Amino acid sequence: MGYQPQFTDCASVLEQAGFTIHLIEGSYQNIKITTPEDLEWAKVYLKD
């Protein structure tokens, strides 16, 4: 059987498609909200 790529994230898909991936410095306060706890943290952060 031929080569079957294993993609672990969106960046690996784009890289396989020929795109160049760049890393940029970010902030720990720039969170992805995926759980109820994340949402509560964001509410507290936005109050300040």
Phi and psi restraints in degrees (range 20) as a CNS / XPLOR table:
assign (resid 1 and name C) (resid 2 and name N)
       (resid 2 and name CA) (resid 2 and name C) 1.0 -76.3 20.0 2
assign (resid 2 and name N) (resid 2 and name CA)
       (resid 2 and name C) (resid 3 and name N) 1.0 178.0 20.0 2
assign (resid 2 and name C) (resid 3 and name N)
       (resid 3 and name CA) (resid 3 and name C) 1.0 -63.8 20.0 2
assign (resid 3 and name N) (resid 3 and name CA)
       (resid 3 and name C) (resid 4 and name N) 1.0 129.7 20.0 2
assign (resid 3 and name C) (resid 4 and name N)
       (resid 4 and name CA) (resid 4 and name C) 1.0 -121.8 20.0 2
assign (resid 4 and name N) (resid 4 and name CA)
       (resid 4 and name C) (resid 5 and name N) 1.0 102.6 20.0 2
assign (resid 4 and name C) (resid 5 and name N)
       (resid 5 and name CA) (resid 5 and name C) 1.0 -63.8 20.0 2
assign (resid 5 and name N) (resid 5 and name CA)
       (resid 5 and name C) (resid 6 and name N) 1.0 146.1 20.0 2
assign (resid 5 and name C) (resid 6 and name N)
       (resid 6 and name CA) (resid 6 and name C) 1.0 -109.0 20.0 2
assign (resid 6 and name N) (resid 6 and name CA)
       (resid 6 and name C) (resid 7 and name N) 1.0 113.3 20.0 2
assign (resid 6 and name C) (resid 7 and name N)
       (resid 7 and name CA) (resid 7 and name C) 1.0 -95.1 20.0 2
assign (resid 7 and name N) (resid 7 and name CA)
       (resid 7 and name C) (resid 8 and name N) 1.0 129.4 20.0 2
assign (resid 7 and name C) (resid 8 and name N)
       (resid 8 and name CA) (resid 8 and name C) 1.0 -103.8 20.0 2
assign (resid 8 and name N) (resid 8 and name CA)
       (resid 8 and name C) (resid 9 and name N) 1.0 -16.5 20.0 2
assign (resid 8 and name C) (resid 9 and name N)
       (resid 9 and name CA) (resid 9 and name C) 1.0 -163.5 20.0 2
assign (resid 9 and name N) (resid 9 and name CA)
       (resid 9 and name C) (resid 10 and name N) 1.0 177.8 20.0 2
assign (resid 9 and name C) (resid 10 and name N)
       (resid 10 and name CA) (resid 10 and name C) 1.0 -63.2 20.0 2
assign (resid 10 and name N) (resid 10 and name CA)
       (resid 10 and name C) (resid 11 and name N) 1.0 -35.9 20.0 2
assign (resid 10 and name C) (resid 11 and name N)
       (resid 11 and name CA) (resid 11 and name C) 1.0 -62.8 20.0 2
assign (resid 11 and name N) (resid 11 and name CA)
       (resid 11 and name C) (resid 12 and name N) 1.0 -38.4 20.0 2
assign (resid 11 and name C) (resid 12 and name N)
       (resid 12 and name CA) (resid 12 and name C) 1.0 -68.0 20.0 2
assign (resid 12 and name N) (resid 12 and name CA)
       (resid 12 and name C) (resid 13 and name N) 1.0 -32.7 20.0 2
assign (resid 12 and name C) (resid 13 and name N)
       (resid 13 and name CA) (resid 13 and name C) 1.0 -66.4 20.0 2
assign (resid 13 and name N) (resid 13 and name CA)
       (resid 13 and name C) (resid 14 and name N) 1.0 -47.2 20.0 2
assign (resid 13 and name C) (resid 14 and name N)
       (resid 14 and name CA) (resid 14 and name C) 1.0 -64.5 20.0 2
assign (resid 14 and name N) (resid 14 and name CA)
       (resid 14 and name C) (resid 15 and name N) 1.0 -40.1 20.0 2
assign (resid 14 and name C) (resid 15 and name N)
       (resid 15 and name CA) (resid 15 and name C) 1.0 -62.1 20.0 2
assign (resid 15 and name N) (resid 15 and name CA)
       (resid 15 and name C) (resid 16 and name N) 1.0 -43.3 20.0 2
assign (resid 15 and name C) (resid 16 and name N)
       (resid 16 and name CA) (resid 16 and name C) 1.0 -62.3 20.0 2
assign (resid 16 and name N) (resid 16 and name CA)
       (resid 16 and name C) (resid 17 and name N) 1.0 -31.7 20.0 2
assign (resid 16 and name C) (resid 17 and name N)
       (resid 17 and name CA) (resid 17 and name C) 1.0 -80.5 20.0 2
assign (resid 17 and name N) (resid 17 and name CA)
       (resid 17 and name C) (resid 18 and name N) 1.0 -1.3 20.0 2
assign (resid 17 and name C) (resid 18 and name N)
       (resid 18 and name CA) (resid 18 and name C) 1.0 102.4 20.0 2
assign (resid 18 and name N) (resid 18 and name CA)
       (resid 18 and name C) (resid 19 and name N) 1.0 1.5 20.0 2
assign (resid 18 and name C) (resid 19 and name N)
       (resid 19 and name CA) (resid 19 and name C) 1.0 -79.7 20.0 2
assign (resid 19 and name N) (resid 19 and name CA)
       (resid 19 and name C) (resid 20 and name N) 1.0 151.6 20.0 2
assign (resid 19 and name C) (resid 20 and name N)
       (resid 20 and name CA) (resid 20 and name C) 1.0 -90.8 20.0 2
assign (resid 20 and name N) (resid 20 and name CA)
       (resid 20 and name C) (resid 21 and name N) 1.0 132.3 20.0 2
assign (resid 20 and name C) (resid 21 and name N)
       (resid 21 and name CA) (resid 21 and name C) 1.0 -97.3 20.0 2
assign (resid 21 and name N) (resid 21 and name CA)
       (resid 21 and name C) (resid 22 and name N) 1.0 133.5 20.0 2
assign (resid 21 and name C) (resid 22 and name N)
       (resid 22 and name CA) (resid 22 and name C) 1.0 -121.6 20.0 2
assign (resid 22 and name N) (resid 22 and name CA)
       (resid 22 and name C) (resid 23 and name N) 1.0 143.1 20.0 2
assign (resid 22 and name C) (resid 23 and name N)
       (resid 23 and name CA) (resid 23 and name C) 1.0 -103.0 20.0 2
assign (resid 23 and name N) (resid 23 and name CA)
       (resid 23 and name C) (resid 24 and name N) 1.0 140.4 20.0 2
assign (resid 23 and name C) (resid 24 and name N)
       (resid 24 and name CA) (resid 24 and name C) 1.0 -127.0 20.0 2
assign (resid 24 and name N) (resid 24 and name CA)
       (resid 24 and name C) (resid 25 and name N) 1.0 149.8 20.0 2
assign (resid 24 and name C) (resid 25 and name N)
       (resid 25 and name CA) (resid 25 and name C) 1.0 -73.3 20.0 2
assign (resid 25 and name N) (resid 25 and name CA)
       (resid 25 and name C) (resid 26 and name N) 1.0 135.0 20.0 2
assign (resid 25 and name C) (resid 26 and name N)
       (resid 26 and name CA) (resid 26 and name C) 1.0 -124.2 20.0 2
assign (resid 26 and name N) (resid 26 and name CA)
       (resid 26 and name C) (resid 27 and name N) 1.0 -160.8 20.0 2
assign (resid 26 and name C) (resid 27 and name N)
       (resid 27 and name CA) (resid 27 and name C) 1.0 -129.6 20.0 2
assign (resid 27 and name N) (resid 27 and name CA)
       (resid 27 and name C) (resid 28 and name N) 1.0 142.5 20.0 2
assign (resid 27 and name C) (resid 28 and name N)
       (resid 28 and name CA) (resid 28 and name C) 1.0 -64.4 20.0 2
assign (resid 28 and name N) (resid 28 and name CA)
       (resid 28 and name C) (resid 29 and name N) 1.0 -18.7 20.0 2
assign (resid 28 and name C) (resid 29 and name N)
       (resid 29 and name CA) (resid 29 and name C) 1.0 -81.4 20.0 2
assign (resid 29 and name N) (resid 29 and name CA)
       (resid 29 and name C) (resid 30 and name N) 1.0 -10.4 20.0 2
assign (resid 29 and name C) (resid 30 and name N)
       (resid 30 and name CA) (resid 30 and name C) 1.0 -91.5 20.0 2
assign (resid 30 and name N) (resid 30 and name CA)
       (resid 30 and name C) (resid 31 and name N) 1.0 81.6 20.0 2
assign (resid 30 and name C) (resid 31 and name N)
       (resid 31 and name CA) (resid 31 and name C) 1.0 -99.0 20.0 2
assign (resid 31 and name N) (resid 31 and name CA)
       (resid 31 and name C) (resid 32 and name N) 1.0 157.3 20.0 2
assign (resid 31 and name C) (resid 32 and name N)
       (resid 32 and name CA) (resid 32 and name C) 1.0 -94.2 20.0 2
assign (resid 32 and name N) (resid 32 and name CA)
       (resid 32 and name C) (resid 33 and name N) 1.0 126.5 20.0 2
assign (resid 32 and name C) (resid 33 and name N)
       (resid 33 and name CA) (resid 33 and name C) 1.0 -91.6 20.0 2
assign (resid 33 and name N) (resid 33 and name CA)
       (resid 33 and name C) (resid 34 and name N) 1.0 109.1 20.0 2
assign (resid 33 and name C) (resid 34 and name N)
       (resid 34 and name CA) (resid 34 and name C) 1.0 -127.1 20.0 2
assign (resid 34 and name N) (resid 34 and name CA)
       (resid 34 and name C) (resid 35 and name N) 1.0 -11.3 20.0 2
assign (resid 34 and name C) (resid 35 and name N)
       (resid 35 and name CA) (resid 35 and name C) 1.0 -130.9 20.0 2
assign (resid 35 and name N) (resid 35 and name CA)
       (resid 35 and name C) (resid 36 and name N) 1.0 161.8 20.0 2
assign (resid 35 and name C) (resid 36 and name N)
       (resid 36 and name CA) (resid 36 and name C) 1.0 -57.9 20.0 2
assign (resid 36 and name N) (resid 36 and name CA)
       (resid 36 and name C) (resid 37 and name N) 1.0 -34.0 20.0 2
assign (resid 36 and name C) (resid 37 and name N)
       (resid 37 and name CA) (resid 37 and name C) 1.0 -66.0 20.0 2
assign (resid 37 and name N) (resid 37 and name CA)
       (resid 37 and name C) (resid 38 and name N) 1.0 -39.0 20.0 2
assign (resid 37 and name C) (resid 38 and name N)
       (resid 38 and name CA) (resid 38 and name C) 1.0 -60.6 20.0 2
assign (resid 38 and name N) (resid 38 and name CA)
       (resid 38 and name C) (resid 39 and name N) 1.0 -42.0 20.0 2
assign (resid 38 and name C) (resid 39 and name N)
       (resid 39 and name CA) (resid 39 and name C) 1.0 -64.2 20.0 2
assign (resid 39 and name N) (resid 39 and name CA)
       (resid 39 and name C) (resid 40 and name N) 1.0 -42.0 20.0 2
assign (resid 39 and name C) (resid 40 and name N)
       (resid 40 and name CA) (resid 40 and name C) 1.0 -63.4 20.0 2
assign (resid 40 and name N) (resid 40 and name CA)
       (resid 40 and name C) (resid 41 and name N) 1.0 -41.0 20.0 2
assign (resid 40 and name C) (resid 41 and name N)
       (resid 41 and name CA) (resid 41 and name C) 1.0 -62.0 20.0 2
assign (resid 41 and name N) (resid 41 and name CA)
       (resid 41 and name C) (resid 42 and name N) 1.0 -42.5 20.0 2
assign (resid 41 and name C) (resid 42 and name N)
       (resid 42 and name CA) (resid 42 and name C) 1.0 -63.7 20.0 2
assign (resid 42 and name N) (resid 42 and name CA)
       (resid 42 and name C) (resid 43 and name N) 1.0 -39.7 20.0 2
assign (resid 42 and name C) (resid 43 and name N)
       (resid 43 and name CA) (resid 43 and name C) 1.0 -61.9 20.0 2
assign (resid 43 and name N) (resid 43 and name CA)
       (resid 43 and name C) (resid 44 and name N) 1.0 -43.2 20.0 2
assign (resid 43 and name C) (resid 44 and name N)
       (resid 44 and name CA) (resid 44 and name C) 1.0 -64.5 20.0 2
assign (resid 44 and name N) (resid 44 and name CA)
       (resid 44 and name C) (resid 45 and name N) 1.0 -44.8 20.0 2
assign (resid 44 and name C) (resid 45 and name N)
       (resid 45 and name CA) (resid 45 and name C) 1.0 -61.8 20.0 2
assign (resid 45 and name N) (resid 45 and name CA)
       (resid 45 and name C) (resid 46 and name N) 1.0 -41.4 20.0 2
assign (resid 45 and name C) (resid 46 and name N)
       (resid 46 and name CA) (resid 46 and name C) 1.0 -72.0 20.0 2
assign (resid 46 and name N) (resid 46 and name CA)
       (resid 46 and name C) (resid 47 and name N) 1.0 -18.9 20.0 2
assign (resid 46 and name C) (resid 47 and name N)
       (resid 47 and name CA) (resid 47 and name C) 1.0 -68.8 20.0 2
assign (resid 47 and name N) (resid 47 and name CA)
       (resid 47 and name C) (resid 48 and name N) 1.0 -27.6 20.0 2
